[in-house]
Amino acid sequence: MPAYGYFLATEEFAPAELLEQARMAEQAGFEELWISDHYHPWNAAQGQSPFVWSVLGALAEAVSLPLGTAVTCPTVRTHPAVIAQAAATTAVMTGGRFRLGVGSGEALNEHIVGGPWPPAHVRLEMLEEAVQVMRNLFTGEEVNHRGTHYTVENARLYTVPDEPVPVDISGFGPKATALAARVGDGFITMSPDQSLVERYRKGGGGGKPVSGGLKVAYDQDRDAAARRANKLWGNQLLPGEMGQILPSPRHFEQLSPLITDEAAASSFPCGDDPDEHVAALRAFADAGFDHVYVGQIGPDQRGFFDFYRTKVLPRLRGDA
């Protein structure tokens, strides 16, 4: 049976709200926490985007649950040597409860420092080299590195955890999945795709953890839930590479008319039918996932946590 965690959305909530959600998640029986790492929200309606490492520092004291980023891009906006220091410090502060989830990023967040946005195959090359740099630094030894994409000179992390920070790699297609299988400590993907899980395990992932997540819109009014899901997270339903190449929230907003409330209702669990929510999370378990994270869309966080504590999590765990 997978472990069920809560997915904190930095794009949608301010730091104090994220901390309160984390506390409520722990009280409701969620076992783990994920948190997104963005510079921009996907659209103005989401309205937030705090610096994830500041929030993680507060979370380390606020809750006792394992924490992870889903996901950090350690390649363009921030040099991997800096991400390594942030991750190592977070792991120390949490007593080893932290996993670093990484991915190849989106132009939305990464292009802000200028320069071209690399094509996908180059982004994957950069990600692999970045993971190598970070792993070398996690040893606590001095690192000198001159690679294709990164240079590190006389760098040493003096504050490191007892064990190296696990690095989970995100992937949505065969090339990124192969990279995760080859060099990752775990695999992250956001749909219950059994074929990707099998590809990861056969490609070298073996028994390493596979994690996934989804958004839901709990509400007693299902139509209102679908409207909210579309307004705030309809970007997830855009086709192809749009999510990776569009450079600003307004560009996502320009495409929002392409997504209907009906499409959102068929893509996100909406409303207060426990069967719909349970089925969506069980799909990940059936596909072979070890960890499943769920995030509530919109402001009714307390209603969501009460609903999951009493009607969803017990069924997923076989208690009801």
Disulfide bonds with the S-S distance in Angstrom:
none
